[in-house]
């Protein structure tokens, strides 16, 4: 089903789409479009505006120690590396070099992620076009792969899943720890892993390696500036509703929304655990059971995102690799999610210009009736439909898989 030409085609198309993402986010004054990205925004805030510094603003600093960064430690390492040229370059050349270093890191992560998806697809016996159409040939890939650093977490996560299926639990745990150190969301995969592993010794070893990997990377920062490290957690625990369907019920800055989200998250996780346990979805890892395992991985990531009060559109990069290798999710359903998800940032800063020109009025972005809010609600509930489709299909074929 796979041959060298097919695989090369996937990598070539991925590279072309990646370059397109690089081009639309290329920062001013170098880029003709210069779409917003967290990469250049944070650079300007920290080094241009002098914000977030714990001490006096400087030419160079270490994230979490010298200035605040709301991304996990591996992103901080990337930030520290990419900003090194500031020590000997002036603006705007320093910004351009920073952007290209980040782009190179993201491209390597993208290639790794695609490679892991290809290897998993070969094991599942899926056609290679699913990888092509479900990942690089999506609007969200173009909008978000060079937008922030979520593709790094996705690469480590997919590698962890592949290694787990190969029975290399220690290496899988290491990669999952790296994924969590890039983005916290993949941490929910510890739950199905614990349900899958039959021996207590394996469970303890896996969890210990994951935690040890995460805290080993964070330990230097914790020792030097524990307050700076804790600010990362306080920042996220006090953040507003962003990208979540909860805006249907709560105001953006309503603290009750965070409590409701945590309760909903716990409920979703318990329901999925019951689904896995009672339905015996995860059983011994044989080829015929790989599909059900992948489906469970998707359900836990999707469930965590759906129940969260923060589900930014770039987090789709955590979903798409799993969706690509989940055969029960059709292409039309992915694109039904992808279009509004990409449109959120495509029109975030410009939709009021259209409203003003066509209808003669504006709608603030942080209101329930804004077009952005409607796009957010739509993509969230399409994700819920995906989850229902996967569960329904698994129930239908459960006897055949279990038997």
Secondary structure as UniProt FT lines:
FT   HELIX           4..25
FT   TURN            28..30
FT   HELIX           38..43
FT   HELIX           44..48
FT   TURN            51..52
FT   TURN            64..66
FT   HELIX           73..82
FT   HELIX           84..87
FT   TURN            91..92
FT   HELIX           93..124
FT   HELIX           129..131
FT   HELIX           132..136
FT   HELIX           139..144
FT   TURN            145..147
FT   HELIX           150..165
FT   TURN            166..167
FT   HELIX           169..180
FT   TURN            181..182
FT   HELIX           184..188
FT   HELIX           189..196
FT   HELIX           200..224
FT   HELIX           226..237
FT   HELIX           245..248
FT   TURN            252..253
FT   HELIX           255..279
FT   HELIX           287..289
FT   HELIX           290..307
FT   HELIX           313..315
FT   HELIX           316..324
FT   TURN            327..328
FT   HELIX           331..346
FT   TURN            348..350
FT   HELIX           351..358
FT   TURN            365..366
FT   TURN            368..369
FT   HELIX           371..396
FT   HELIX           398..402
//
